[in-house]
Structures are given as C-alpha cells and as structure tokens.
Amino acid sequence: TLPKLELDDISKRFLVTSHHTSAQAWAQDCGWKYIAVHNEAELNNGIREFTQPSITRQPIILEVFTNRENDAQVLKEYYRSLRK
C-alpha cells in the first residue's frame, strides 16, 4: 500500500477511492454528452447509447458510480476464479 494510506477492512486487499463529485459539469463545459450510471438498468441504456456513435456526433463520457463494498467482493470473486 501507499505510505500513510489507511485502509478499512473492506479495502485492505484492493485500493478503493471515494469521492462525491462527477464529470458532468466538465463534460458539459466541453460540449460533450454526459451519461451517469448508478445501476444495471442505467448501464444497459448508457452502453447502448455509448456504443452507437450514429446517435450523436459529439464525444460521450459514460461515468459509472459503484458501491465500494460490492466492488471489493466482486474483485475477490474474480481473482479467486482466476486461480481455478
């Protein structure tokens, strides 16, 4: 780990960052399309729009917000599956 980086029990094996900002204002200032994703339904819709450039001619930012506890569990399961 990085010096002076304090990790909770969930984050001890994985580096997890937390913030309460988004890229929305920056993307809009640049004249880009911004798509926020907070759940699976939004992801499905966002991916569809993100991967079909014919929908828009402007750049698109797809920002995904996740739950750090769930992220840690998914990463653990992924790395365990690689050992099999």
Salt bridges, closest charged atoms under 4 A:
ASP8 OD2 - ARG68 NH2 2.13
ASP9 OD1 - LYS12 NZ 3.37
GLU42 OE1 - HIS38 ND1 3.17
GLU49 OE2 - LYS33 NZ 3.28
GLU69 OE2 - ARG68 NE 3.99
